[in-house]
Amino acid sequence: MEVKEVFVAVVGRYRFCVLAYDAASGELVTRANGNLEDRVGRATDNGQIGVIDPEHRLIGLHLYDGLFKVCEAFLLRTIASTAWRNI
């Protein structure tokens, strides 16, 4: 499967999904999904912020005050369940 673009969405209650367009079949394919909720911290007052590095290796998320979560990015397959917290 040749992937041209990947879309990452974080929605209410900290659920996320990674969608990719499969050019061969002409369909959207779910590459990964899950929950980013953390038991530590208070939801940010200024809105959630997400960033992906240019080489698509890491995803950084500011979802809670005083907490920046870094996840290993997907290698066109899945997002690692391991995330690091940096306070």
C-alpha positions in Angstrom: 0.0 0.0 0.0 1.4 3.4 -1.0 0.6 6.1 1.5 0.5 9.7 0.2 -0.9 11.6 3.2 -1.6 10.8 6.9 -4.1 12.6 9.1 -3.9 12.5 12.9 -7.0 13.6 14.9 -7.5 13.9 18.6 -11.1 14.2 19.6 -13.2 14.6 22.8 -12.1 12.6 25.8 -8.6 12.3 24.4 -9.4 9.6 21.8 -7.2 9.7 18.7 -7.0 8.1 15.3 -4.5 8.1 12.4 -6.0 7.9 9.0 -4.2 7.3 5.7 -5.3 7.4 2.1 -4.6 4.2 0.2 -4.1 5.2 -3.4 -4.5 1.6 -4.7 -8.0 1.1 -3.3 -9.0 4.8 -3.2 -10.1 4.4 0.5 -9.3 5.9 3.9 -7.6 3.4 6.1 -7.4 3.6 9.9 -3.7 3.1 10.7 -4.0 3.5 14.5 -6.4 4.5 17.2 -6.5 4.7 21.0 -6.8 6.8 24.1 -4.3 9.5 25.1 -5.9 10.2 28.5 -3.6 10.6 31.5 -4.5 10.2 35.1 -2.1 13.0 36.1 -2.8 16.6 35.4 -5.5 19.1 34.7 -6.9 19.7 31.2 -5.2 22.7 29.6 -7.1 25.9 29.7 -5.6 27.3 26.5 -6.6 24.4 24.2 -4.8 21.2 23.1 -1.7 21.5 21.0 -0.2 18.8 18.8 2.9 18.8 16.6 4.6 16.2 14.4 8.2 16.5 13.5 9.1 16.9 9.8 10.4 13.3 9.4 7.3 11.9 11.1 9.2 10.2 13.9 7.6 11.8 17.0 4.3 13.3 17.9 4.3 15.9 20.7 1.0 16.7 22.6 0.2 19.4 25.1 -3.1 18.1 26.5 -2.7 18.9 30.2 -1.2 21.9 32.1 2.4 21.2 33.0 2.6 18.1 30.8 4.0 17.6 27.4 3.5 14.0 26.1 5.8 12.7 23.4 4.8 9.5 21.4 6.9 7.6 18.9 5.2 8.2 15.6 3.8 5.5 13.4 6.0 3.8 10.9 3.1 3.5 8.5 1.7 0.8 10.7 0.8 1.8 14.3 1.6 4.3 17.0 3.6 2.9 19.8 1.7 2.6 23.0 4.7 4.0 24.9 4.6 7.7 25.7 7.0 9.8 27.7 6.0 12.5 30.1 8.1 15.6 30.7 7.0 17.9 33.4 
